[in-house]
Every structure is written in C-alpha cells, then in structure tokens.
C-alpha cells in the first residue's frame, strides 16, 4: 500500500544532498524486501534520488524558484511480485537569494547653495 499522492514544500536554498522526504509503503508480507525507485521519466530533470530500500528522497541538483516552481516525481515500490505507484509533488519556495544592486557604483549630485532643503535628515 502506497499513499496516492504526497505534496511537500522545499525552499530553493536547501543544499544539494538534503533529505527532503521519506516515502513509506506497507506490505502485509514480510518478504521480499520492498524496493523503491522512480518510474521511467518519473524523475524530472534528475533532480532527486531515492534510497532503493529506504525510500529516502534527497536533492541531487540545486532548486531555483525563478526557473521551476514545482516538480512532480513518479515513484514506484515493488516487492518483486506486485508494484505500486504514487506521485510526489515538490513545490519550490522562493528565498531572498538576489541582493539588490545599484545600477552605478558611484552617484554624483550637485546641490546649489540656496535651496529649500536646508534640513539635515
């Protein structure tokens, strides 16, 4: 038994190699061991890896909210007799990863001696 669909949110500044979730399936039989993997074309951009026996999903490539806001991975688990499928939606959360920039390094202004702005702020 596999949950039909999982949705998680991950910040774009999470480092590569971070565990983002663990997929868990249940089997009434104790043998053989459950084997997890992605379906064919189920790992968009090869962004994630999944532990063959643990179901641990880790980040393989950096996320970028400005490029892709969501991924849908298709995951399967098998006991070598039966196979179950589910989807994992990974929503990418934006982080403040772009500092503000001035268009010039230096700005020069000229202020006349007589003006209405004789205040210091």
Secondary structure by P-SEA (a helix, b strand, c coil): ccccbbbbbbbcccccccccbbbbbbbccccccbbbbbcccccccccccccccccbbbbcbbbbcccccbbbbbbbbbcccbbbbbbbbbbbbbcccccccccccbbbbbbcccccccccc
